Amino acid sequence: MKVEKIDYVWAVLSLVTVALTFSKGCLSIGVIIIYAMMVSVFLYHINTVKQQISGTTETLGVIKDYHTSEKTKLYYPIVTYETEEGRTVTSVCSFGDTERRYETGSTEVVRYDPLDPMFFYFAEREDELISPYKNYIIFGGIIAVILFLVVRAMFGG
């Protein structure tokens, strides 16, 4: 996931919301407002991803190797494919797995963005591009409810 300007705006607005609602004695309402802003930001990101993938082109890609992250212990496939214009592109997948999902040298169906050919994803894994945002909305909701209840119990407002 890429951090965008809207993410920084959300962070600043969240801090302002906490300060204002705390000073007015209604911090629990602030928790709900922050969660609503978070959902709005993640829905924006989901929409952005859906717009980007709606303009993609399908082609065959060859798994060349894997980039491994020491920090996260994930394997990111390195794929080579040819664009409609005949340009050969080698790119690393933006999401990784805990194991090597594809065999090196195998041919897989990928979709790439003609406006940004370095961006691609595996055709059958489209949902993985937006699932983190959906998870954040769900888990954020659980945390928001817990915080709401804790704040109500501690401060009464």
C-alpha positions as CSV (number, residue, x, y, z in Angstrom):
1,M,0.0,0.0,0.0
2,K,1.1,3.4,-0.9
3,V,0.7,6.4,1.5
4,E,-1.1,9.3,-0.2
5,K,-1.9,12.8,0.7
6,I,-5.4,11.8,1.9
7,D,-3.7,9.5,4.5
8,Y,-1.8,12.4,6.0
9,V,-5.0,14.6,6.0
10,W,-6.8,11.8,7.8
11,A,-4.1,11.5,10.5
12,V,-4.2,15.3,11.1
13,L,-8.0,15.4,11.2
14,S,-8.0,12.5,13.6
15,L,-5.7,14.3,16.1
16,V,-7.8,17.4,15.8
17,T,-11.0,15.4,16.4
18,V,-9.5,13.8,19.5
19,A,-8.5,17.2,20.9
20,L,-11.8,18.9,20.2
21,T,-14.1,16.1,21.4
22,F,-12.0,15.5,24.5
23,S,-12.1,19.2,25.3
24,K,-15.9,19.2,24.9
25,G,-16.3,16.1,27.0
26,C,-17.6,13.9,24.2
27,L,-14.5,11.8,23.3
28,S,-16.6,8.7,22.6
29,I,-18.2,10.6,19.7
30,G,-14.7,11.5,18.5
31,V,-13.9,7.8,18.3
32,I,-16.9,7.2,16.0
33,I,-16.0,10.3,13.9
34,I,-12.4,9.0,13.5
35,Y,-13.7,5.6,12.5
36,A,-16.0,7.1,9.9
37,M,-13.1,9.1,8.5
38,M,-11.0,6.0,8.4
39,V,-13.7,4.1,6.5
40,S,-14.0,7.0,4.0
41,V,-10.2,6.9,3.4
42,F,-10.2,3.1,2.9
43,L,-13.2,3.3,0.6
44,Y,-11.3,6.0,-1.4
45,H,-8.3,3.6,-1.7
46,I,-10.6,0.7,-2.7
47,N,-12.1,2.9,-5.4
48,T,-8.7,4.0,-6.6
49,V,-7.5,0.4,-6.9
50,K,-10.7,-0.7,-8.7
51,Q,-10.2,2.2,-11.2
52,Q,-6.6,1.2,-11.8
53,I,-7.5,-2.5,-12.4
54,S,-10.5,-1.7,-14.6
55,G,-8.0,-0.4,-17.3
56,T,-5.6,-3.4,-17.2
57,T,-4.7,-5.6,-20.1
58,E,-4.3,-9.4,-19.9
59,T,-1.1,-11.1,-21.0
60,L,1.1,-14.1,-20.1
61,G,3.9,-13.6,-17.7
62,V,6.9,-15.9,-16.8
63,I,7.9,-16.3,-13.2
64,K,11.6,-15.5,-13.3
65,D,12.5,-15.6,-9.6
66,Y,11.4,-14.4,-6.2
67,H,12.3,-11.4,-4.1
68,T,12.4,-12.3,-0.5
69,S,11.9,-9.9,2.3
70,E,14.0,-10.7,5.4
71,K,11.8,-8.5,7.6
72,T,8.4,-10.0,6.7
73,K,9.6,-13.4,5.4
74,L,7.4,-13.1,2.3
75,Y,8.1,-14.2,-1.2
76,Y,7.3,-11.7,-4.0
77,P,7.3,-13.2,-7.5
78,I,9.4,-11.5,-10.2
79,V,7.6,-11.7,-13.5
80,T,8.5,-10.9,-17.0
81,Y,5.8,-10.1,-19.6
82,E,5.4,-8.3,-22.9
83,T,3.1,-5.4,-23.3
84,E,0.8,-4.8,-26.3
85,E,3.4,-2.4,-27.6
86,G,6.0,-5.1,-27.6
87,R,7.9,-3.8,-24.6
88,T,9.4,-6.5,-22.3
89,V,8.7,-5.7,-18.6
90,T,10.2,-7.3,-15.6
91,S,8.5,-6.4,-12.3
92,V,8.1,-7.5,-8.8
93,C,4.5,-8.4,-7.6
94,S,3.2,-5.9,-5.1
95,F,2.0,-8.5,-2.6
96,G,3.8,-11.6,-1.4
97,D,3.1,-15.0,0.1
98,T,4.6,-17.0,2.9
99,E,5.5,-19.7,0.4
100,R,6.4,-19.7,-3.3
101,R,3.0,-20.0,-4.9
102,Y,4.3,-20.3,-8.5
103,E,7.1,-22.5,-9.9
104,T,10.0,-20.6,-11.3
105,G,9.8,-20.7,-15.1
106,S,6.0,-21.3,-15.2
107,T,3.7,-19.1,-17.3
108,E,0.9,-17.4,-15.5
109,V,-1.9,-15.0,-16.6
110,V,-1.2,-11.5,-15.4
111,R,-2.9,-8.2,-15.9
112,Y,-0.9,-5.0,-16.3
113,D,-1.7,-1.3,-16.5
114,P,-0.8,0.1,-19.9
115,L,-0.3,3.5,-18.4
116,D,2.0,2.1,-15.8
117,P,3.3,-1.3,-17.2
118,M,5.4,-2.0,-14.0
119,F,2.1,-2.4,-12.1
120,F,0.7,-5.9,-12.6
121,Y,-1.2,-8.5,-10.7
122,F,-2.1,-12.2,-11.2
123,A,-5.5,-12.4,-12.9
124,E,-7.0,-14.8,-10.4
125,R,-5.8,-12.8,-7.4
126,E,-7.6,-9.5,-8.1
127,D,-9.3,-9.5,-4.7
128,E,-6.0,-9.5,-2.9
129,L,-5.5,-5.9,-4.0
130,I,-8.4,-4.6,-2.0
131,S,-8.8,-7.2,0.8
132,P,-6.3,-5.4,3.1
133,Y,-8.5,-2.3,3.1
134,K,-11.6,-4.4,3.8
135,N,-9.8,-6.1,6.7
136,Y,-8.8,-2.7,8.1
137,I,-12.4,-1.5,8.0
138,I,-13.6,-4.7,9.8
139,F,-10.9,-4.7,12.4
140,G,-11.0,-1.0,12.8
141,G,-14.7,-1.2,13.5
142,I,-14.0,-3.8,16.2
143,I,-11.4,-1.5,17.8
144,A,-13.6,1.5,17.4
145,V,-16.5,-0.2,19.3
146,I,-14.1,-1.3,22.1
147,L,-12.6,2.2,22.4
148,F,-16.1,3.7,22.4
149,L,-17.1,1.5,25.3
150,V,-13.9,2.1,27.2
151,V,-14.1,5.8,26.7
152,R,-17.8,5.8,27.8
153,A,-16.8,3.8,30.9
154,M,-13.9,6.0,31.8
155,F,-15.1,9.5,30.9
156,G,-18.8,9.1,30.5
157,G,-18.9,10.9,27.2
